[in-house]
Amino acid sequence: MAAAPTAPSFFNLYRHGFARIAVAVPTLRVADAAYNATETIALMRAAAERRAVCAVFPELGLSAYSCDDLFQQQALLDACQQALAQVLEASRGLPLLVCVGMPLRVDDVLFNCAVVLCDGKLLGVVPKTYLPNYREFYELRQFTSGRAARFETVELAGQRDVPFGADLLFRVASQPMLTFHVEICEDLWVPIPPSSFASMAGATVLLNLSASNITTGKGDYRRQLVGNQSARCLAAYAYSAAGAGESTTDLAWDGHGLIYENGTPLAETKRFEDESQLIVGDVDLDRLVQERARQTSFNQCAQDFREIAAGFRMVPVDIGLPAGDVPLERLYERFPYVPANPLTREERCREIFDIQVQGLVTRLRFTGSKKVVIGVSGGLDSAHALLVCLRAMEVMGRPATDILGVSMPGFATSERSQRQAERLMSALGCESMTIDIKPSCTQMLKDIGHPYAQGKPVYDVTFENVQAGERTSHLFRLANLRRGLGVGTGDLSEFALGWCTYGVGDQMSHYGVNASVPKTLIQHLIRWVSESQTLGKDTSAVLDDVLATTISPELVPGASKDKPTQSSEASVGPYELQDFHLYYTLRFGYRPSKVAFMAWSAWHDATRGTWPGIRDADRHAYDIGEVKRWLGVFLQRFFHDSQFKRSAMPNAPKVGSGGSLSPRGDYRAPSDAHATAWLDELKTVPDAVPPAARAPRSSRRRSSPSGR
């Protein structure tokens, strides 16, 4: 009996729904098919060594695109046939789907074709549909559109019944989510590219063999074209354009290769290189499939064109996916909620801030509230919420004194936090007051018979929640007294983890401004305000101190009056890691093992994170065991423990596509669901990393999903 196939390594990207796609841009010689075949074979083997599953080459790459009337010479066409035979033979034994371009004459008609092959077998031939014949292009002089073909199969390189047509889809049998479609250059430039219909027929990866000469500004236009098509089709798009060696009699060539995934750039060649190039992109097939399932309008459009989509022919691809450890080369941002691009960071921060402010301004105008009432603890969330309130007053032309900031020290409030709360309110010029909640909390504990009221140091959840409840109760009644609106400060991370007191507690307010802003983003926004110094040096100084303070609820007394005893992160996990888990669980619905693999890939190397503005404090590392532990905490708290708190969330604006947990704005789930399925799947994650799974960093490219 044959042995059962072994499961792929946990540290193999193909196990987690990724596929590595390669774009090759070889140097070539015009009309020298033998030379071009040699360069193609070298890059084909390099792609296989990089553990890619597919490699796409430029348009007419075996002949060169710029042959003009040489395409009408039989010697060149014969040489291309011989070059294809060389490439086909060299592909034997390579677990790689290859797309090469060549001129092909069938029944006295010349087509501009992409030939798809794998392991010595021709899988299909795709002719170019749209032939440009304007400005510098004269393709109709030599070629005929694939729409004119009167046949569905051809004989080529000694192989019969090879599928022929622009209606071919190539599906990898060992990975059903991986389905390719091929189009050629100008096909992408038309109003409705063939790939649009192919994506609605099930293609998740779109390949384009292109020549595309370069003119000023065309590189940016290609990026927009490829990026937008990938986003519109909810697909990956790999594009290879001709480079060094093409004739410069009248044109120039920059060898522009691109890989995009749903609008996100994954890889790009260096343009105007004199040497052959190979780039790879690790495409997240799960993301594409999830997006198509969630974006129901995509499927509605597919229904409108179902007759066209049904006309595609499926070609099975029998290919073994790379085995062993295949770490990601795609470099995921550690902070998926934080604007990553330094060129657009300020614009994105301002937009996030404006969304929060606009939500609060609208509610204040509607209610006619005379005051904004907010609890100020000296910590991150209340500091940022106070900044939002201040900006809302500016927008409405009202003074900062229309904000009532309330500091409410309890049994465990540190002197540092208290000072920071007072300094911040003073620096911003709002009205402030301090209410010592210890007497009212003591009375409550006495009334309910809590051991603390009898002098016993019992610091249980009741002891903690009494303080949180007293604070919220005071804020609501102050808002009543001052005809004001109580602004909540709780953030997305806390709601996700249930790290808030339900009902009469910090879970509740009249209006929440931070409810869809996670902790890591709040830290970044505060740092952005501080560094701008638009609110003065005194404000920036206290904001810096807030950022440097241990995140703590400060509800359990400790030995030091100047340092909190409790650490939120010691209980619920590091927010930087839990926000990563939250993003990919909430935004994409990934299984826990995939989230763990991605988190380990992003966080296991302490030398990572070198983008502009990185702080030494951000240079952390987590091994797979730590990732698994804290992901388990997240799954238990998110799926099993905390939904009832989120089902009763107060009104709050949704800030980003990364998710809101409001049952009205984004996320709806039953309060009595079990986390068993997620926790059981998490058990497939190993507790330690084999040495071989360490990933090379030299060729990685930073990447994060668009449309946060």
Protein Blocks (a to p, Z undefined) as FASTA:
>chain_A
ZZddddddfklmklnopacdddddddddehilklmmmmmmmmmmmmmmnopabdcddehk
lnopklmmmmmpmklmmmmmmmmmmmmmmmgopacdddddddddeehiacddddddeehi
afbdcddfbdcdehjbcklmmmccfklpcbfbdceehiahiaedjkbccddfklmklccd
ddehjlmmpmbdfklmmmmnopabdcdddfkpadehklmmmmmmmmmmmmmnopaddddd
ddehiacklbccehiacddeehiafbdcdehiabdcdddddddfklmmmmmmmmmmlmmm
mmmmmmmmmmpccddddddddehjdddfbdcdfblmbcfblklmmmmmmmmmmmmmmmmm
mmmmmnopabdcdddehiaklmmmmmmmmmmmmmnopafklpccdddddfklcfklmmmm
mmmmmmnopacddddfklmmmmmmmmnopaklnopacdbfklmmmmmmmmmmmmmmmmmm
nopacddfbdfklmmnopacehjafkbcfbdfklmccfklmmmmmmmmmmnomnojklmm
mmmmmmmpccdehlaccfblkbcfbdfklmnopfklmmmmmmmmmmnopafklmmmmmmm
mmmpmkgoiaghiafklmccddfklmmmmmmmmmmmmmmmmmmmmmmcccdddfbfnbpc
bfklmpacdfkbcfklmmmmmmmpcfbdcfklpccfklgccdddehZZ
